[in-house]
Amino acid sequence: MGIHDRDYYRGETQGSLWLSGQAPACKAIIAINVVMLILQSMQGPERPIEHWFAATSEGIFEHGYVWQLLTATFLHGTVLHLFWNMLFLWMVGRDMEALYGTRNFVALYLSAGVVSTLGWAAMDHFSGGHMLGASGAVMAVIVVYALYHPRREVLFFMVLPVEMWLLVTIYILSDAWSLLVSDRHGQIAVASHLSGAAYGYLYKRLDLRWTRLVSARFNRPRLRVVMPDPRDKVAPRPATSSPTWSSTPPTAAKPASTAVLPQEQLDAKLDEVLAKIAREGPQQLTEEENRVLQEASRRARSRRSDRL
């Protein structure tokens, strides 16, 4: 049984509806993008949707249209543009949503959209163009996926099998070359692609998961200093004439059981174990790491039974 078939590695929701079950966030994002393209095709010659929601550096920096940093991610110029972005999102986004959970995946996608659009707007500040498309956000998800699965093969142009690390390297070098020496970047927002790739790298390396950041911010242990009462006196220890020996050897303190770990700590340990499995295989897991997997699987089964 592969890692993606295990209970603890599956999506957070169950059901038969299209926006439930496996990867509900990926499905919802794809649906929103399709609906927005249909609405774009129905707009009049003044193109109000793109006027208000496509990103322009002038609108963002001079008029305060900050919502364009996010809304531009859900607009596309052509059906082919939408198709390729959503195809790549579906290919890699399902695994990332299963690994991170729906909330963390949504936070990753939306924040990547904002950061990638902001990177494009900073580069395009003096050009006066506009930008739309999910390429920057999708590129961030692809980079995170490649960091977890660098040796996994995909079909380049649907024909040539290449490993993920090589595919990402090709895209990044191509975008960097276009940005430096070509005049095409006014039409193809390569600065957005590169900003999204950089954000994806930092997201993985710095572990910028939403639930971890919120937990670290609001669940800090509260310490206080307790001064001893001078009226309290320590009782003297009775003197012994000879040392006392025990027939049983001292035992080392046992580590805390995974069964009593808070969910956030268990999730963090589980992420480390999954990453190790991706790098080295399940045969290299220690006894403690196997206990983490078993406890995560037990809790996942318990959550599903509670919903029934």
C-alpha positions in Angstrom: 0.0 0.0 0.0 1.4 3.4 -1.0 1.7 6.4 1.2 -1.2 8.2 -0.6 -3.5 5.2 0.3 -3.0 5.5 4.0 -5.8 6.8 6.2 -3.9 9.7 7.7 -2.7 10.9 4.2 -6.2 11.3 2.8 -8.2 14.5 2.5 -10.0 16.0 5.4 -13.5 15.6 4.1 -15.5 12.6 2.9 -18.6 12.3 0.7 -19.9 11.9 -2.8 -20.5 15.5 -3.7 -18.1 17.1 -6.2 -16.9 19.7 -3.7 -16.2 17.1 -1.0 -14.3 13.9 -0.8 -10.7 14.1 -2.2 -9.1 17.5 -2.7 -12.3 19.7 -2.2 -10.2 23.0 -2.3 -8.6 22.1 -5.6 -12.1 21.4 -7.1 -13.5 24.6 -5.7 -10.6 26.7 -7.1 -11.0 25.1 -10.5 -14.8 25.7 -10.5 -14.3 29.4 -9.5 -11.8 29.9 -12.4 -14.2 28.3 -14.9 -17.1 30.4 -13.8 -15.0 33.6 -13.9 -13.9 32.8 -17.5 -17.5 32.3 -18.5 -18.5 35.6 -17.0 -15.5 37.3 -18.8 -16.8 36.0 -22.1 -20.2 37.5 -21.4 -19.1 41.0 -20.4 -19.5 44.0 -22.7 -16.9 45.9 -24.8 -15.9 47.9 -21.7 -14.8 44.7 -20.0 -15.7 45.8 -16.4 -14.6 42.5 -14.8 -11.0 42.9 -16.1 -11.1 46.6 -15.4 -11.8 46.1 -11.7 -10.3 42.7 -11.0 -7.3 42.2 -13.3 -4.1 43.4 -11.7 -2.5 46.7 -12.8 0.5 48.2 -11.1 -1.1 51.6 -11.3 -4.3 50.4 -9.7 -2.5 48.6 -6.9 0.2 51.2 -6.0 -1.5 54.5 -7.0 -5.2 53.9 -6.5 -5.2 51.4 -3.7 -6.9 48.6 -5.6 -5.3 46.0 -3.3 -8.0 43.4 -4.0 -6.5 43.0 -7.4 -3.5 41.2 -5.9 -5.9 38.3 -5.2 -8.7 38.6 -7.8 -6.3 38.6 -10.8 -5.4 35.0 -9.8 -9.0 33.9 -10.7 -9.1 35.5 -14.2 -7.7 34.1 -17.5 -7.4 35.5 -21.0 -8.2 32.3 -23.0 -9.6 28.8 -22.5 -6.1 27.4 -23.2 -4.6 29.6 -20.6 -7.1 28.4 -18.0 -6.7 24.7 -19.1 -3.0 24.5 -18.6 -3.1 26.3 -15.2 -5.9 24.1 -13.9 -4.3 20.9 -15.3 -1.1 21.5 -13.4 -3.0 22.6 -10.3 -5.0 19.3 -10.3 -1.9 17.2 -11.0 0.1 18.4 -8.0 -2.5 20.2 -5.9 -4.3 17.0 -4.8 -1.2 15.6 -3.2 -0.4 18.9 -1.5 -3.9 19.3 -0.1 -3.8 15.7 1.2 -0.5 16.4 2.8 -1.2 19.8 4.3 -4.9 19.6 4.8 -7.5 21.8 3.1 -7.1 24.9 5.3 -3.4 25.0 4.9 -3.6 24.3 1.2 -6.1 27.1 0.7 -3.9 29.5 2.7 -0.9 28.4 0.6 -2.7 29.0 -2.7 -4.2 32.4 -1.8 -1.1 33.8 -0.2 1.0 32.6 -3.2 -1.5 34.4 -5.5 -1.0 37.6 -3.6 2.8 37.4 -3.4 3.2 36.4 -7.1 0.9 39.3 -8.3 2.7 41.7 -6.0 6.1 40.6 -7.5 4.7 41.2 -11.0 3.3 44.6 -10.1 6.6 45.7 -8.7 8.4 44.7 -11.9 5.7 46.2 -14.1 5.3 49.5 -12.3 6.5 51.6 -15.2 5.0 49.5 -18.1 1.3 50.2 -17.6 0.2 46.7 -18.5 -2.3 44.4 -16.8 -1.9 40.8 -15.5 -4.4 38.0 -15.0 -4.0 34.3 -14.4 -3.3 31.7 -11.8 0.2 30.8 -13.0 2.1 32.4 -10.1 0.0 30.6 -7.5 0.2 27.3 -9.4 3.9 27.7 -9.7 4.2 28.0 -5.9 2.3 24.8 -5.4 4.4 23.0 -8.1 7.7 24.1 -6.3 6.4 22.8 -2.9 5.4 19.6 -4.6 8.9 19.2 -6.2 10.6 19.8 -2.9 8.7 16.9 -1.4 8.9 14.6 -4.5 12.0 15.7 -6.5 12.3 12.3 -8.2 8.7 11.8 -9.2 8.3 11.6 -13.0 5.7 13.6 -15.0 5.2 13.9 -18.8 6.8 17.0 -20.2 4.5 18.2 -23.0 2.5 15.1 -22.3 5.2 13.0 -24.1 8.6 13.0 -22.4 8.9 11.7 -18.9 11.1 14.0 -16.7 11.6 14.2 -12.9 10.0 17.0 -11.0 13.2 18.8 -10.0 14.2 19.0 -13.7 10.9 20.2 -14.9 10.8 23.0 -12.3 14.4 23.9 -13.1 13.5 24.2 -16.8 10.5 26.4 -16.2 12.4 28.7 -13.8 15.4 29.1 -16.1 13.1 29.8 -19.1 11.2 32.5 -17.2 14.4 34.0 -15.9 15.7 34.2 -19.4 12.5 35.7 -20.8 12.6 38.3 -18.0 16.2 39.3 -18.6 16.6 39.3 -22.4 13.2 39.2 -24.0 10.5 41.8 -24.5 7.7 39.2 -24.1 7.3 39.6 -20.4 4.9 42.4 -21.0 2.5 39.7 -22.3 3.6 36.7 -20.3 3.9 37.6 -16.6 7.1 35.7 -15.9 7.8 37.9 -12.9 4.7 36.4 -11.4 5.9 32.9 -12.1 9.3 33.6 -10.5 7.7 35.3 -7.5 5.4 32.3 -7.0 8.4 29.9 -7.3 10.4 31.8 -4.7 7.4 31.9 -2.4 6.8 28.2 -2.7 10.5 27.5 -1.8 10.3 29.7 1.3 6.9 28.2 2.2 8.4 24.7 2.4 11.7 25.6 3.9 10.3 27.9 6.6 7.2 25.8 7.2 4.7 28.6 6.8 1.6 26.5 7.3 -1.3 28.6 8.5 -2.2 26.2 11.4 1.4 26.1 12.6 1.8 29.9 12.6 -1.6 30.4 14.4 -0.7 27.7 16.9 2.7 29.3 17.6 1.1 32.8 18.0 -1.8 31.9 20.3 -0.8 28.8 22.1 2.4 29.9 23.6 3.0 28.5 27.1 2.5 31.2 29.8 5.3 31.4 32.3 5.3 33.1 35.6 7.9 33.6 38.3 7.0 32.2 41.7 9.0 33.7 44.6 9.5 31.3 47.6 7.7 32.4 50.8 10.4 33.2 53.4 8.2 31.7 56.1 8.4 28.3 54.5 11.2 26.2 55.8 12.7 23.1 54.2 12.5 20.1 56.5 16.0 18.7 57.1 16.8 15.3 55.6 17.2 12.5 58.1 20.8 11.3 58.2 21.5 7.7 57.2 24.3 5.7 58.4 24.7 3.7 55.2 23.6 4.1 51.6 20.4 2.4 50.5 20.6 0.0 47.6 17.7 -1.1 45.3 17.5 -4.5 43.7 16.1 -3.1 40.5 18.3 -1.0 38.2 17.2 2.5 37.4 15.2 2.9 34.1 15.5 5.7 31.6 12.6 8.1 31.4 10.3 7.1 28.6 9.3 9.6 25.9 5.8 11.0 26.0 3.3 8.7 24.4 2.0 9.9 21.0 -1.5 9.2 22.3 -1.4 12.2 24.6 0.2 14.6 22.1 -1.9 17.6 21.1 -3.2 17.5 17.6 -0.9 20.3 16.4 2.2 18.6 17.7 1.2 15.3 16.2 0.6 17.0 12.8 4.0 18.6 13.0 5.6 15.2 13.7 3.6 13.6 11.0 4.8 16.1 8.4 8.4 15.2 9.4 7.7 11.5 9.1 6.0 11.9 5.7 8.9 13.9 4.4 11.3 11.2 5.6 9.2 8.5 3.8 9.4 10.6 0.6 13.2 10.9 0.9 14.3 7.5 2.2 11.3 5.2 2.1 9.2 3.6 4.9 11.9 1.0 5.7 14.0 3.7 7.3 11.5 4.7 10.0 12.3 4.3 13.6 10.0 2.8 16.2 8.9 6.2 17.4 8.1 7.4 13.9 6.0 4.3 13.3 4.1 5.0 16.5 3.4 8.5 15.1 2.0 7.0 11.9 -0.2 4.6 13.9 -1.5 7.3 16.2 -2.3 9.6 13.2 -4.1 6.8 11.5 -6.1 6.0 14.7 -7.2 9.6 15.1 -8.2 9.9 11.4 -10.4 6.8 11.7 -11.9 8.2 14.9 -12.8 11.5 13.3 -14.5 9.7 10.4 -16.5 7.5 12.7 -17.6 10.6 14.7 -19.0 12.1 11.5 -21.1 9.0 10.7 
